[in-house]
Amino acid sequence: MHTLCARGTMKPEINAAVGFLSRFLRIKGHVNDRQLQTFSQTLQDILAEQYKHHWFPDRPNKGSGYRCIRINHKMDPLVGQAGQRIGLSIQQLYLLLPSELTLWVDPFEVSYRIGEDGSICVLYESHPSNNGNPSSTTGNSNPTSSVSQVSPLVESHISCKEELLVLGRTSPAKPYMMTVSS
């Protein structure tokens, strides 16, 4: 895996994104541990290769659209490629993953939204140090780990969203407007 590129490391962000997607496959129970490991490693390699010339720690929003993983009426091709590597068809991936998912993999932050009207939740966040590498993180700070571990606060957001999926919902309820007057 390309853990470093000329512009800085992207491994923690990729690990957070891949770990998040892998949890959906594990929760649904249709893949074994070996398939899950292969899916994770394959997707890590694909993303690292795809992002290596589109990673700008000095301007994290630059290239964000290119690095966005999107599942809606069509499967993200990179996720589809990793799924096919373990024998899952695109149709099977649609059953295992949220039908509406946007996952942003940016330098120093990985966030997601389930459903078009869902809230944006942060999976991983770090702050750049003087050399451009992360200095403190809310995600996994162990660069040798293949699966990201997230903080309890972030984990609770994931559990909340996953609970909606288990209950058969693919997007949160429509938000309501609250007004505050002074």
VENTA-V649791 format. One record per helix or strand of 2 or more residues. SS is the DSSP state (H for helix, E for strand). FROM is the first residue (numbers start at 1). TO is the last residue. Records with the same first field share a line. If there is no record, write none. Layout:
BEGIN
SS->FROM-TO + FROM-TO
END
This chain:
BEGIN
E->4-5 + 8-9 + 69-71 + 101-106 + 109-114 + 120-128 + 134-137
H->11-28 + 33-51 + 57-59 + 64-67 + 77-85 + 90-96 + 152-166
END
